[in-house]
Amino acid sequence: MIDRIWTVLAGFGSFGFAKAHGAAFALPTYQSAWLKTHHPAVFLAGLLTHDPGMWPKDLLVAEARALGVPVLPLDVQHSVLDYRVEDLPPGHAGPVQVEPVTAGSPGPAGPRRGIRLALPELSGSTAAERARIVRHQPFSSLQDFRDRVRPRRSSFEALARVGALDSFIGYDRERRHELLAHIQSLRGTAVAVHDDQLAFDVDLPVPRYTGDRFTAVTSLELRGRTQTELELRDLSLAVSGHQLARFYPLFAELGVTPASALADLPGGTEVLLAGVRRATNTPPMRGGRRVVFVSLDDGTGPVANVVFFHDAQERIGALVFQTRHLLVRGRTRRSGAKGVSVTGDSLWDLADAARLVKQRHSAERAAENAAGDEARAEALAAELAAVAPTNVRHLWSARSA
């Protein structure tokens, strides 16, 4: 009995910590849970502004989306230097979070609220440019914005790509390619307008191209690009949707288990998971063999925790660290009523898997087309064979003579 007790205590020593340390974690954990439950928009706006912890901002944006808190896009008329909570206008499209009524407080729920993206998220922008945007808001026209902010061309075009200048085209996303093409055509430098100086309210119009001869007037940078792809390029954040949403049809075809469904599966269930890597940890182990913990996010719910032990790492190789979008086969492991993780056996690059499936579809379509062509050729031959060839032979004989 003494040996068993000592073994348990020795094992606890590898991960245990003092009560004071536990209490120091417990208090902010409870406070955070309360804020997230009762004021999710405010809580997430604070997290996104101060960016604490190990999780990337893209995952926090996905968490806001899962909670029904809209993350409002970058907008030079409204975005400032930090994330702000805004009351949503009536009829705002998309899921919204309504602040709950606390116990004992009568009356209807609070206003619908969203989180406005902050200007520093624009990749490549300078602090001076962002400060001038905030100082001179709101802007009366595209010309007013250009003169007062004096953005570099790279910042100007990036703002247009992600939709931050949509207010100058009436928030008509269909015209954004015209706006970007117009900005790319501008020459010369902006007129410097000092803070104490009134600007001439001369509009810098965005041409409205109509008619068949203008169908090619567009910015090639936007052609074939989704809003999510543009956001990942210029913001490193997927605001309008999850970055793996384009793979969801592939997940359904391959039989990928959503992360949100893992908690309902018994231990030992073989599963196929997919997701974007959010965190990788390799804590020291007593045995000396490395164990790799990977957190995957597929946009359906909590991140899936996958564990790769030494034998799996030897089979997988460098992909366990280098692949950003993963496809994993493994088995579930239960730890308590709600705890579930996956022990990974195999790993593939999701992009490679998608390419192979696309090639297979192309081969199947080619085979179907070939079979169809063969069937049509056989039908045509049979139809021609049924035609009396007397006249045809006569005509060819005449030409030979």
C-alpha positions in Angstrom: 0.0 0.0 0.0 2.8 2.4 0.9 4.4 1.7 -2.5 1.1 2.4 -4.3 0.6 5.7 -2.5 4.1 6.8 -3.2 3.7 5.9 -6.9 0.6 8.1 -7.1 2.4 11.0 -5.4 5.4 10.7 -7.6 3.2 10.8 -10.7 1.4 13.8 -9.4 4.7 15.6 -9.0 5.2 15.6 -12.8 2.2 18.0 -13.3 0.9 19.1 -9.9 1.3 22.6 -8.5 0.7 24.4 -5.2 -2.8 25.5 -4.0 -1.9 29.1 -4.2 -0.9 28.7 -7.8 -4.2 26.9 -8.5 -6.2 29.7 -6.7 -4.4 32.3 -8.8 -5.6 30.6 -11.9 -9.1 29.9 -10.6 -10.1 33.5 -10.0 -9.4 34.9 -13.5 -10.9 31.7 -15.0 -14.1 32.3 -13.2 -14.2 36.0 -14.1 -13.5 35.1 -17.7 -16.3 32.5 -17.8 -18.7 35.0 -16.3 -17.9 37.7 -18.8 -18.0 35.3 -21.7 -21.4 34.0 -20.6 -23.1 37.4 -19.9 -21.1 39.9 -22.1 -19.5 37.8 -24.9 -19.1 40.7 -27.3 -17.2 42.9 -24.7 -15.2 39.9 -23.5 -14.0 38.9 -27.0 -13.3 42.5 -28.0 -11.0 42.8 -25.0 -9.2 39.5 -25.9 -8.8 40.6 -29.5 -7.4 44.0 -28.5 -4.9 42.8 -26.0 -4.2 39.4 -27.6 -3.2 37.3 -24.6 -2.5 33.6 -24.4 -1.5 31.0 -26.9 -4.4 31.1 -29.3 -4.3 33.1 -32.6 -6.7 35.9 -33.3 -8.3 34.0 -36.1 -9.5 31.4 -33.6 -11.0 34.1 -31.4 -12.8 35.4 -34.4 -14.1 31.9 -35.1 -15.2 31.6 -31.5 -17.1 34.9 -31.8 -18.8 33.5 -34.9 -19.8 30.3 -33.0 -21.3 32.4 -30.2 -23.3 34.4 -32.6 -21.3 37.6 -32.1 -20.8 39.2 -35.5 -17.3 40.6 -36.2 -17.9 43.6 -38.3 -15.5 44.2 -41.2 -12.8 46.8 -41.5 -14.3 50.2 -42.4 -12.4 53.5 -42.6 -15.6 55.3 -41.5 -15.9 53.3 -38.2 -12.8 51.2 -37.4 -10.4 52.6 -34.8 -7.1 51.5 -33.2 -8.7 48.9 -31.0 -11.6 46.5 -31.2 -14.9 48.2 -30.3 -18.3 46.9 -29.5 -21.1 48.4 -31.6 -24.8 48.3 -31.4 -26.1 46.7 -34.6 -28.7 48.5 -36.7 -32.2 46.9 -37.0 -32.4 44.3 -39.7 -28.6 43.5 -39.6 -28.1 40.3 -41.6 -26.4 37.3 -40.0 -26.4 35.7 -36.6 -26.3 38.1 -33.7 -25.8 37.8 -30.0 -28.4 39.4 -27.7 -27.0 40.2 -24.3 -28.9 38.1 -21.8 -31.0 39.5 -19.0 -29.4 38.8 -15.7 -31.4 37.3 -12.9 -33.7 39.8 -11.2 -33.4 42.4 -13.9 -36.8 42.9 -15.6 -37.2 44.1 -19.1 -36.2 43.0 -22.6 -32.8 41.8 -23.5 -30.2 44.4 -24.4 -29.3 45.7 -27.9 -27.8 43.4 -30.5 -24.1 43.9 -30.5 -21.1 43.2 -32.7 -17.3 43.7 -32.7 -15.8 46.1 -35.1 -12.4 45.0 -36.6 -9.5 47.2 -35.6 -7.3 49.1 -38.1 -3.9 47.6 -36.9 -5.1 44.3 -38.4 -4.4 45.6 -41.9 -1.1 44.0 -42.9 1.6 46.5 -44.0 -0.2 49.6 -42.9 1.8 52.2 -40.9 1.0 53.7 -37.5 0.9 57.1 -39.1 -1.6 56.1 -41.7 -3.9 54.5 -39.1 -3.6 57.5 -36.8 -4.7 59.9 -39.7 -7.7 57.6 -40.5 -8.9 57.8 -36.9 -8.2 61.6 -36.6 -10.1 62.6 -39.7 -13.2 60.2 -39.5 -15.7 60.4 -41.0 -14.8 61.0 -44.7 -17.1 62.7 -47.1 -15.6 61.1 -50.3 -12.8 59.0 -51.6 -11.0 62.2 -52.5 -11.4 63.5 -49.0 -10.0 60.2 -47.6 -7.0 60.3 -50.0 -6.1 63.9 -49.3 -6.3 63.6 -45.5 -4.9 60.1 -44.9 -2.3 60.2 -47.8 -2.1 56.4 -47.8 0.7 54.6 -49.5 -0.4 52.8 -52.7 0.0 49.4 -51.0 -2.2 50.4 -48.1 -4.7 52.1 -50.3 -5.2 49.0 -52.5 -5.3 46.6 -49.5 -8.1 48.7 -47.9 -10.0 48.4 -51.1 -9.5 44.7 -51.4 -10.9 43.8 -48.0 -13.8 46.2 -48.3 -12.7 48.9 -45.9 -13.5 51.5 -48.6 -16.9 50.1 -49.5 -18.6 53.2 -48.0 -17.5 55.1 -51.1 -19.4 52.8 -53.4 -22.6 52.6 -51.3 -21.4 49.3 -49.7 -22.1 47.6 -53.1 -19.6 44.7 -53.1 -20.3 44.0 -56.7 -18.5 47.3 -57.5 -15.4 46.6 -55.5 -13.4 45.5 -58.5 -14.3 48.8 -60.1 -13.1 50.7 -57.0 -9.8 48.8 -56.9 -9.2 49.2 -60.6 -9.9 53.0 -60.2 -7.4 53.3 -57.3 -4.7 51.4 -59.3 -5.2 53.9 -62.2 -4.6 57.0 -60.0 -1.5 58.9 -60.7 0.3 61.6 -58.8 0.3 62.3 -55.1 -2.5 63.3 -52.8 -3.0 67.0 -51.9 -1.8 67.4 -48.3 -4.6 68.8 -46.1 -3.5 69.9 -42.6 -5.6 69.2 -39.5 -6.7 72.9 -39.2 -7.4 73.2 -42.9 -10.7 72.7 -44.7 -10.6 70.5 -47.7 -12.2 71.2 -51.0 -15.1 68.7 -51.2 -14.3 67.6 -54.7 -15.4 64.0 -55.2 -13.0 61.4 -56.7 -15.7 59.4 -58.5 -15.5 55.7 -59.1 -16.7 55.2 -62.7 -19.7 52.9 -63.1 -18.8 50.7 -66.0 -21.9 49.4 -67.9 -22.5 47.7 -71.2 -21.0 44.8 -73.0 -17.8 46.6 -73.9 -17.0 47.1 -70.2 -17.4 43.5 -69.1 -13.6 43.1 -68.9 -13.1 46.2 -66.8 -12.1 44.7 -63.5 -9.2 44.2 -61.1 -7.6 40.9 -61.8 -6.6 40.7 -58.1 -10.2 40.1 -57.2 -11.1 37.6 -60.0 -11.9 34.2 -58.6 -11.0 35.3 -55.0 -13.5 34.8 -52.1 -13.9 37.4 -49.4 -12.3 35.0 -46.9 -9.2 34.6 -49.2 -8.8 38.3 -49.4 -9.1 38.7 -45.7 -6.5 36.1 -45.0 -4.2 37.8 -47.5 -4.4 41.4 -46.1 -5.6 40.8 -42.5 -4.4 37.3 -41.6 -7.9 36.9 -40.2 -10.9 35.1 -41.7 -13.7 37.5 -40.7 -16.6 36.7 -43.1 -16.3 32.9 -42.8 -14.1 30.0 -41.7 -11.0 29.5 -43.8 -11.8 25.8 -44.3 -15.4 26.3 -45.4 -14.3 25.7 -49.0 -13.3 22.2 -47.9 -16.6 21.2 -46.3 -17.9 19.4 -49.4 -14.6 17.4 -49.4 -15.1 16.6 -45.7 -18.5 15.2 -46.4 -17.2 13.0 -49.3 -14.3 11.6 -47.2 -16.4 11.1 -44.1 -14.5 13.5 -41.9 -15.9 13.7 -38.3 -16.7 17.3 -37.2 -14.9 18.4 -34.1 -18.3 19.3 -32.6 -19.3 15.6 -32.8 -16.3 14.1 -31.0 -17.8 14.5 -27.5 -20.7 12.1 -28.5 -18.4 9.2 -29.6 -17.2 6.4 -27.3 -13.5 5.8 -26.7 -11.7 3.8 -29.3 -13.8 5.0 -32.2 -11.8 5.3 -35.4 -12.2 8.8 -36.9 -11.0 11.0 -39.7 -10.4 14.6 -38.6 -9.4 17.7 -40.5 -8.6 21.3 -39.5 -6.2 24.2 -39.5 -3.4 23.9 -37.0 -4.0 26.3 -34.1 -1.3 25.2 -31.6 1.5 22.7 -31.3 3.0 21.6 -28.0 5.8 19.2 -27.2 6.0 19.1 -23.4 9.0 17.2 -21.8 8.3 13.6 -20.9 10.0 11.5 -18.2 10.7 8.7 -20.6 12.6 11.0 -22.9 10.4 10.3 -26.0 8.7 13.3 -27.5 4.9 13.5 -27.6 3.3 16.1 -29.9 0.0 17.7 -29.1 -1.8 19.5 -32.0 -5.0 21.5 -31.7 -7.1 21.4 -34.8 -9.9 23.8 -35.7 -12.5 22.9 -38.4 -15.0 25.7 -37.6 -17.7 23.5 -36.2 -17.0 23.9 -32.5 -14.2 23.4 -29.9 -10.8 22.7 -31.2 -9.9 19.0 -31.5 -6.9 17.8 -29.5 -4.8 15.3 -31.3 -1.8 13.4 -29.7 1.0 11.9 -31.8 3.2 9.4 -29.9 6.7 8.4 -30.9 5.7 5.5 -33.3 3.2 7.7 -35.2 5.8 10.5 -35.5 8.3 8.1 -37.1 5.7 7.1 -39.7 4.5 10.7 -40.4 7.8 12.5 -40.4 8.1 16.3 -40.6 4.5 16.8 -41.6 3.6 16.6 -37.9 5.2 20.0 -37.5 5.1 21.6 -41.0 1.6 21.1 -42.3 -0.8 24.0 -41.7 -4.0 22.3 -42.9 -4.2 18.7 -41.7 -6.1 15.5 -42.4 -5.7 13.0 -39.5 -6.8 9.5 -38.9 -6.8 8.3 -35.3 -8.9 6.9 -32.4 -10.8 8.7 -29.7 -9.7 8.6 -26.1 -12.1 9.5 -23.4 -11.1 11.2 -20.1 -14.1 11.8 -18.0 -17.7 12.6 -19.1 -16.7 15.4 -21.4 -13.0 15.1 -22.0 -12.1 13.6 -25.4 -8.9 13.6 -27.5 -7.7 11.7 -30.5 -4.6 9.6 -30.7 -3.3 10.2 -34.2 -2.1 7.3 -36.4 -1.7 8.9 -39.8 -1.5 12.5 -41.1 -1.8 14.0 -44.6 -1.6 17.6 -46.0 -5.2 18.6 -46.6 -4.2 20.5 -49.8 -2.6 17.3 -51.2 -5.6 15.2 -50.3 -7.9 17.8 -52.0 -5.7 17.7 -55.1 -5.8 13.9 -55.3 -9.6 13.8 -54.9 -9.9 16.5 -57.7 -7.7 14.4 -60.0 -9.8 11.3 -59.3 -12.9 13.2 -60.1 -11.3 14.5 -63.4 -10.3 10.9 -64.3 -13.8 9.6 -63.6 -15.4 12.4 -65.7 -12.9 11.6 -68.5 -13.8 7.9 -68.3 -17.5 8.8 -68.4 -17.0 11.1 -71.4 -15.0 8.4 -73.2 -17.6 5.8 -72.5 -20.3 8.2 -73.8 -18.3 9.0 -76.9 -17.8 5.3 -77.6 -21.5 4.6 -77.1 -22.4 7.5 -79.5 -19.9 6.3 -82.1 -21.4 2.8 -81.9 -25.0 4.2 -82.3 -23.9 6.4 -85.3 -22.2 3.4 -86.9 -25.4 1.3 -86.5 -27.5 4.1 -87.9 -25.2 4.5 -90.9 -25.1 0.7 -91.5 -28.9 0.8 -91.8 -28.8 3.3 -94.7 -28.8 1.7 -98.2 -25.3 2.6 -99.6 -26.2 2.3 -103.4 -26.3 6.0 -104.1 -23.2 6.7 -102.1 -21.2 4.2 -104.0 -22.5 5.6 -107.3 -21.4 9.2 -106.3 -17.9 8.1 -105.3 -17.6 6.1 -108.6 -18.5 9.2 -110.6 -15.9 11.3 -108.8 -13.2 8.6 -109.4 -14.1 8.6 -113.2 
